[in-house]
């Protein structure tokens, strides 16, 4: 991912905030040394799984393709402490 792609993707993410899929609590884009990682934090796995089963193309994939990237999707659990 180039810096230009990261900046453009960040704009798309920000502009799409009002129409995020239901259940997305926040989204972050990390960029360092030519590598980018978009992290979407969902309310729970069930909401995310339901969205993925119904969406023809997930929003994140759609936005990354707009800047010429094909994402590798990974899922992991996040636990809040404190």
Secondary structure, 3 states (H helix, E strand, C coil): CCHHHHHHHHHHHHHCHHHCCCCEEEEEEEEECCEEEEEEEECCHHHHHHHHHHCCCCHHHHHHHHCCCCCCCCCCCCCCCC
